[in-house]
């Protein structure tokens, strides 16, 4: 009698395991959500397994095996496939790693399937998410992905004349007479500020301009103060601002206060600091084809193309957009990094998200491009 | 214990007896000047000890009462309150003030180092006269302030110092370039330079034309309202709005003009702004 309960439990467990294996084998095409921790299988007999195999190989940077998961009808070379994942020219992607992924079937038949994959990259500028749709086809008994051809910008050899505009900073020697050789910090001004609350916390945003004739390195800090005059929290704009402002340039800024209720805030103290900084006015980056649209997930996004009009490669372009309502008030500031390098005289698409609740309010917008180039401070 | 108390009592009596015998008096200088020798006269007889305590100095020396105590120039370098103490049995003290000597250096601070033209109360300066030992000269002095640009005097004023300070505030000039600001006191001249820069752009106007690559748009030479050329590197924002979307370019002024290539198809409206200043709007038709 004392062995009855353990024997029953073992029997039930074994029965459930056998049942589980049998049911999975009969299903043919998996229609669930796969996470990045899924295991690699030798032959992808289902589209789900094909997606998992491909992404696990990419995650492990096992490029030969990953490319073997690609259908030969794709017409893409292995080198181009690797470059599509690894980036090039010092782009953000070349400093990133695929941390994980989710995949979800959009539709599936016996011969083809469409999956939407959400890729989670870890990057030097924080986590980055990318959403792609993958088309899969069945080749015999094996499912393979059809990888779209990567359009790598082809930059012809050329000479781009640039009248190089640059400001250098010369610091005075220590023995200068007191008051004889001081150079004032650039004059910058906050031209708008708006504080909004949301479920995630409070957000302070607006725009700041450099009113001076020299470049400025700008940081904006905000201190939230309660009704008793005590500071609740203090934060800076961190990377949601273009820190280097050329003369008369305007940049949006956004300061996030996570998990903080705006109802507890009585005052917001703004503090803008500016210091002299060497800077260059090149390259000029145009922002073309800007429009607010819905992406494949139905989210409102501001999309467009960045066009590098200069002769230098911009390794990591950073887009910051301010959105205005009918009254010209800044109602939101979004930013996003472009994971591909911006080669001279070429363009790259970008998209930044607009919160669903604010999308209807947005009347106009302004985009600023921040640039990070290797070898430049 | 009782022997120790007796010994102390004897010492005290002896000291008070000596003090009565050699009662000392002394007179400090009425007006001493920093860096100049001075003396203190004493009365009485016998030996004593002289202490001098002042800003940055403390000195002890043996003296003979009835003779003058010489104060070296080195001891009186710093202006301020000094305390002289003479001890001979008992101690007596007198204080005296050492004032700064004649101005030997004029420190002049001017703010800002860079200023837009034609701005009211934009330039300010403050001058401090110091003697050769870096003492602030508190005696009233007349300091002349003069502003010149391109060899022409723009403004001048004589200001009397109060408590060692003289200051001025005035408007910036109308033309961009270096503004020389000089503070003068007697033979002393201290020059400073303020860079006058162009103010915000005025009458910002653009022209544009279709090219095979899009629209080439450029400004007319950009000046401020006083006619000064806005410096190169100033950002001008071109915004093109067409049927299929919007294009913006933040272009720096180069050689007085900002230009940009905008890729927009179809009929397009282009506007221009620099900072918070808006310019004109133009309409460019579709590619023929």
Interface residues (C-beta under 8 A of the other chain):
Chain A: X163 X165 X167 X178 X179 X180 X182 X183 X184 X191 X209 X210 X211 X212 X213 X214 X215 X246 X247 X248 X249 X250 X281 X282 X284 X285 X286 X287 X288 X289 X290 X291 X304 X307 X309 X366 X367 X368 X369
Chain B: X107 X108 X109 X110 X111 X112 X113 X114 X192 X197 X198 X200 X201 X231 X232 X233 X234 X235 X236 X237 X244 X245 X246 X247 X248 X249 X250 X251 X252 X254 X255 X260 X261 X262 X263 X264 X274 X275 X276
